[in-house]
Amino acid sequence: MIEKTPSGGVVRRDFLKGAAALGAASSAHALPAIQAAAAGAPEAATTGAEDRAYWIRLLDKICAPVLRNLSENKLKANMPVVVPTGNLEERRPFVYLAALANVLAGIAPWLESGPTSGEEGALRQQYAEWARTGIRNGTDPDSPDFMDFNKGSQPVVDAAFLTLAILRAPNELWHKLDPATQQKIIKALQSTRVIKPGFNNWLLFSAMVETGLSTMGQWWDPMRVDLALRTVLSWYKGDGEYGDGPSFHWDYYNSFVIHPMLVTILEVIGRSSKAWNSYRPEVMDRARRYAAIQERMISPEGTYPPIGRSLSDRTGAFHLLADMSLRRDLPEGVSPEQVRCALTAVMHKMLEAPGTFDAQGWLQVGFCGHQPSIAETYITSGTAYICTWAMLPLGLPASDPFWAAPPAPWTAKKAWSGVNIRTDHAIRD
């Protein structure tokens, strides 16, 4: 149930009491009709409407603590700061911007293009208001929740993902902001230029910031963009895989960062300069190939290999597959509905695991549950919110085939059930 306050705001109530699918102890919120619709077991052939309902429930459960508290200037007061590797005081300043940026990068398409009516529409409106107020508080030097954008090196990472969120929701997260807040964001992004990025995927973070500034009517540095694009493209290893630096790494950084940022930077910067347009066809071909690989890596049970760094990013490992679904640019032979079913299975498996949330509803560090020992030195309670990046297709309307088409088995499910599937081949490039 969603009620209007006398001032027109939205009052949210706890809709998850008794909802076994997400844990009876949850303090999150959800929609009543959605709750009933999404209660089926993950093995059931749920409809697209039921799957969407389930995703919305997860979005609300995950994101409400961050955005609600930040909108009230209480994020630093209430959010647990957890750094499993023990370097707490070193990482503490970066936790809050990471939480904001990671949440918004995942839900921005829904904020921008989600429904405007009904229960989901009212919830989306509430989140958009929280997001704008949160951005205002996070960039206001006089706010108790003011965030660090230029001390140390980590802020360039999170500034890039905040920029990505704004690019994914320019109306809701930029044009609807007051001019003073817009100027504070610009100043915050410009301040990250003092940070020297690492010679790896971090080059794309600096380039993403410049790309965002180019859309805000500001001077932007083409050299930072050119260095990132030329260097990352020179690290291509073949068959849709880039190195993270000169060496190849078996992990999910091609999905976390490399493909989505390459695609977005080239798409957006092309509006300001045609200098790099020739790269787009090969970058898109490689992204489609990597999306095909990602879809095939999801097992019939909704699991995937725990390989490499940043495993505590959970479902965020499928950032690229979700992004290509949102773009309606999936590879040949991969239907939107099979991606929906595959990602839903992963969400059931990972985000319902005991220990995923603490008693107050905040995400804990882990891959499948609470597993702090898998954390690298840069992993914190703020980076846990990268899991929202798999939710990008919520920006597609309910009438889109991603949501409207009947359920379909994904590739591994078909293969392991004896279906006569098509062959898989590397791309030639």
N, C-alpha and C positions, 0 to 999 in steps of 0.2 A: 504494500500500500504506500502511496506517495501523496502527501498532503501539501497544500500551499500555505505558507505563512501569511499573515495579514499584509506583509510587504511584498508578497509575490514570490518569495523564495520557496525552495522545496525542502520539506522535512522528510527524512528517510527513516524508516523503521526497520527493525530486525526481522527479515523474512526467512531466515535460515533455521529457525528453531525446529528441531526434529528432522533436519535434512541429512539423512544418513550418508548420501553420496559425497558430501564435503566435510562430514564430521560434526557430531552433535555438539561438540565443545566450541565450535566456531563462534567468533564474535562479529563475523562479517554480515553484510546485508545482501539481499537479493529480491527479485520480484516474485510475487505470489503465484501468478500464472506460470511463470518460468520455472519455479521450484517444482511444481507438480509435473510439468512436461518433461523435465530433465532427470527424473529420478530413476530411470531405467538403468540396468547394468550396462557397462561399456560393450559387452559382447552382443547386446541386442542391436538389431538393425533399426536404429533410431532414425527419425526423419531429419531433414535439414533444419526444420523449425525447432525440433528438440535439441539438436546439436547447438544451434545458435543460442538457445535458451541456456544451455549448460555453459557455453563460453562466456555469456554475459554474467552468469553467477560467479564464475571464476574471476572475471575482470573485477567485479565489485568486491569480492572477498580479498583479492590481492591489493587492489589500488586504494580502497577507501581509507585505510589507516594513514597512508602517506599524504594523499591530497586533502583529506579532511583536516588533519592536524596542521598541515602547512597553511591552509586557507585561514586557520585560526591563529597563526603565528605560534604554534605549539609543537612543531616538528622536532626541534632540537631538545625541547623539554621532555618529549614523550617517546621518541623513537629509540629503541635499543641500539647502541653502537657496539657491534660485534666484529672483532678482527681475530679470526681463529689462530693466526700465526703469532699473535702476541704483540705486534708492533702497534698497539692501540693508539697511543698519543700521536704517532706519526700519521696514521691513516684517518683519525677521527675527523679532521676538517673536511675530508672529501666525501664522507658518507652521505651527507644530505643532498648535495647537488647530484650525486650519482643516483640516489633514489628518485628524485624529481625527473631527471633527464631520462632515466631508463623507463619509468612508468609512462611518461608522455610519448617517448619514441614508439612505444607499443600501441598505445590507445589513440594516438593522434588521428589516424584515418577514420576511426569510429566517431571521434569528436567532430570531425569535419563533415562527414557524409552519412552519419547514422540517422535514424528516424527522428522526426521532429514531433511526433504525436504518440499517444499511447504510453504504456508504462516504460518501455525501453526509451522512448523519446524524452520522457520526463527525467529518467535517470541520466541520459546523455547530457541533457541541459544542466543538471546539477554538477556533473563532472566537468563540463566546460567552464562553468562558473568557478568551481574549485581550482581548476587548472590556471585560469587567468589570475585569480587572487593569489594563488601560490607562486606564480612567476613574479607577480608584483612584490610579494613579500620577500622572495628569495633574492631579488636584485636591488632591494631598498637598503642602503647602508644603515638606516635608522631602525630597521626591523630586527627583532631578536632571532629571526630565521635567515638573516642575510648570509649568502653563500660565497665561498672562496672561488674565484675564477682565475687567479694568477699566481698563487703561492705554491711552490713545489711544481711537479710535472703533471699529476693526475687531472687537474682541472681542464686541460685541453681535450682530454678524452670525453668528459661529461659535457663540456660545452659543445662539442661536436654532436653529441646525441640530442642535446637540447635544440641545437640548430636543425637537426634532422626532423625533430618533432614539429618545429615551426614550419619547415618546408612541407611536411605532410599535412599540416592543418593551417594554412596561411590565413584563412578567414577567422577561425576560432582562436588561434594562438598568436596572431599578429595584428590583423586589421581591427579586431575588436578590443585590443589593448588601448589604454589611454596613451597619448603622446609621451607623457613623462616616463611611463614604464618602457615604452619602445626605446627611448633614448638611453635608459639604464641598461637595457639588454645590449644595445649596440656598444655601449662603453664596456660592458662586461666581456663581450666577444672580442673586441679590439684589444682588451688587456691581456688576452691569452697569447698574444704575439711574442711576449717575452719568453715563452716556453719553447725550448728546442725539442722537437719531437724525435723519438727514436728512429733508427734506420730500419723500419719495419712497417707494419700496418699503421703505426702512429702518424706516418706522413699524411695519411688520408684524413686524420682528425683536423690537422691544420688546414688542409684543403677544403674540408667541409665547412669550417668556420668562415673561410673566405667566400665560399659559395653562398652561404647564408647572407653575409654582408652585401654581396652583389645584388641580392633581391631586396635589400632594405634601403637602397638608394645611397649606399656608402662606397667610398673608395675601397677596392679590394685588390689584393696582391696576386697578379697572374703568375708570378714566379713560384709561389707556394703551391698553386694549383698545378702548374706545369711540372714541377719537380715530383709531386706526388704521382701524377698520372703516368709520366714517362718511366719513373722508377718502378712503380708497382707492375706496370705492364711488362717491364723487362724481366720481372721475376716469374713470368708465366712458365709453368712446368709441363703443361699439356693436359688434354682431356678435362678442361674446366677447372683446373687446380692452379692456384698461384702459390708461390713461396711467400712466407711471412718474413721478408728479408731475402737475401740471396739463397738461403737454405729452405728445403721443404720441411714442413712440420705436419705430422699426422694429428690434426685436431680439427676444430670446427670454426677456425677463424676466417676461412673463406666464406662462411655464412654469417658469423657474428658481425664482421666488419667489411671484408674486402669486396665481395660482390655487391652487397647492397649500397655501399658508399660509392664505388665506381659507377654503378648504374645511376644513382641519384645525382652525383656531381656532374656527370656528363649530360644528363637530362636538363638540369637546372642551369648550369653555367653556359649551356648552349644558347640561352636566351640573352646572355650578355656578350658572348663572344663565340664565333664559329671556329675558333682556332683548333679545337679538339674534336670537332664533329666526326672526323674520319675514323676515330677510335670506336664509335658507338656500335657499328654492326658486329665487330668481333667481340666486343665486351658483352653484348646481349646474347650472342651465340654461346659464349662460354658460361654465362649465367644460366641459360636454359639447360645446358648440359649438367651443371652442378646441381640444379634443381631436380633434374631427373635422378641423379645419383642419390640425393637426399631422400627422395620419395622411396627409392628402392632399399634404403638402409633401415626403414621402419619395419620392424618384424611383425608377424601376424598378431603378436601379443601387445603391440604398442611400445616395444622397447627399441633401443638403438645402442651401438657400441660405446662404452664409456672410455673414449680415447682422447688423450691429450689434455691441454690446459683448460681451465675455466669450466669444468664440468658442473660447478654449482650454478651456472647460468641456466641449467635445466632446459626447458622448452625453447629458450632463446637460441638454442643450437639450430633451430629451423627458421631463423630470420629470413634467409634467402628464399626458401620454399614458400613462406608466407608472403613475402614481398612480390614474388612472381605471380602468386595467386591473386593478390590485390591488383596487380597490373594487367591481369587477364592475359598473361604471356607465358603460360606453362609450356613445357616441351611437348612435342608430338607424342601421343600415346598416353599422356598423363591427364586425366580428366579432373576438372575442379572438384567434383563430388568425391573422387577417391582420395584426393588430398585432404578434403574436409574430414572424411572418416579416419584417415591415418592420423592426422593431427589430434583429432578428438581422442583417439585411443591412447596417444602419447600423454595427453593431458590427464586422462583418467589415471594412467599408470603412475605418473610422476607427481602430480599436484594433489593427489589424494593420499599419498603415502604418509603414514604416521610420522609426526615430527616435522612436517613441512612448515607448519606454522607454530608459533609459540602460543601460550595461553591467552595472550592479548590480541592475537590475530596477525602479528608481524611475521614476515617470512624469515625462516632460519636458513643457515648455510647448509647446503647438501645437494646431492644429485637425485637421490630417491629417498627422501626423508631428511633427517638431521644427521649430517656426516661432516663435521667440521674438519676432519683430518684431510679431506681432499682439497682444502683451500690453498691457493698460492698466496704469496705475501700481499698481493694487491686486492684480494677478495675480502669484502666486508658485507655487512648487512644491507648496504646500499646497492651493491652489485647484484644481489639476489633478485632484484626486480627486473633484470634483463629477461626473465621468463615471459614477460608480457609481449615480447617481440613476435611470438608465434601468433598473436591475436590480430595481426594486421588485416586479415580478411573480413573482420567485423566492419570495415569501411565499405564493403560491398553491400548493396541493398539485399533485403530478404528475397527479392525476386530474381536475383542473379543465380545462374546455375550452380555456383559454389554452394548456395544454401537451398535452392529450390529443387535441384535434381534428386532423384531417389538415391538412397545409400548405395555405395559401390565398394567392392573390395579393392585394396591397394595392391601394388605389384607383389610384394612378398607374401601377402595373404593368398593371392591367387596362385603364386608359384608353389607354396607349401601345401596347397589343397589340390594340386594336380591339374590345375587349369593350364591349357596349352598356350602359354604366354609367348609374346614376341621376343626375338633376340635383342641383346643389348650391345651397342657398339660405341667405341670412342669417337669423338668428333675429329675431323681432320682440320688442323689449323697450325 
